[in-house]
Amino acid sequence: MNSHVEAILKKYAALVNPVIKKMLAQGVTKQTRELLHYQISTGGKRLRPALAILSCLACGGKLQDALYPAAGLEILHNYTLIIDDIIDNSPKRRGKPTCWKKFGRSFAECIGIDYGATILQVIVESKSPKKVSAVYAKALKTIMDGEMEDVLLEQAGREEEPFPEKHRITRISLPLYKRMIGAKTASLFRASCELGAITANAPLQKVETLKTYGWHLGVAFQITDDVLDICGVNTGKPRGQDIREHKLGNILIFFALKELPLKNKLDLTKILRMDSPGNEDIKKAIMLIETTSAKKKAVQQALWYESEAKRALAALPPSQSRLMLEEIVDFVGLREY
């Protein structure tokens, strides 16, 4: 890992965290405040707020003007994580119990609504609130579109839910996969960079430049996450979680299914469609994927998006902030496989 980037992320996290806690605490009881602080305290590198701040600085803006919009991004991000963990029945995130696992689904849903309300409070405190509101709203709607498509790409489960059971997607293409991760993951990276530029009153060309950078970075980030899910070591979570959750929307699974002989393809598909695949089933699925060039192809895809992210930054004038945005690309890409 890049220790320089780690230091910058910690620096900006130290500035943003008090704003996050302050905003979450507004207008709620002491008991509710303690519930709300759990999710935000479970970890995370505050990458999205850092992108907003650095984008603002790269456009000549003031750090202080970016703090509230940056804090709102982290609150929005964690809002989506609360919902995502409920949807996926995920018991752990970042090595700790998820919000619903710790407090129960009813309280996790209430906490999520509180996070949504806090985003509205952050908007009021932000510079250019109308523009900030538009970016938050568009990002959140796009993320939920991606989330729903990801659910429809699950190959089993949710038999008690009429819509996904009826509209399940059983075939995936590369454009469909990229559309889904572009919505679910990359859209918030793009919004982070856009907000930073807007906060700095940057001209439209610079706003678009940073949006392009953020989107390519976000796609690379999610592809790398997909590779880590299947091939990662020392990630803090069991390998093959996407297989356990019946997900077809993982780029390694996509490439493997295209390459495997028919019998092995059917074996992998059968495991994805099991109600409750066991550890041996997960190991077999990973083994089948590892017999193909899926990882190599996925890494090549991630590297292309990383290079495109850096290429977009070339349109900005040289600065320390631009250099840090370039280093973040390497930071995202160098997570251990």
Secondary structure, 3 states (H helix, E strand, C coil): CCHHHHHHHHHHHHHHHHHHHHHHHCCCCHHHHHHHHHHHHCCCCCHHHHHHHHHHHHCCCCHHHHHHHHHHHHHHHHHHHHHHHHHHCCCEECCEECHHHHHCHHHHHHHHHHHHHHHHHHHHHCCCHHHHHHHHHHHHHHHHHHHHHHHHCECCCCCCCHHHHHHCCCCCCHHHHHHHHHHHHHHHHHHHHHHHHHHCCCCHHHHHHHHHHHHHHHHHHHHHHHHHHHHCCCCCCCCCHHHHCCECCCHHHHHHHHHCCHHHHHHHHHHHCCCCCCHHHHHHHHHHHHCCCHHHHHHHHHHHHHHHHHHHHCCCCCCHHHHHHHHHHHHHHCCCC
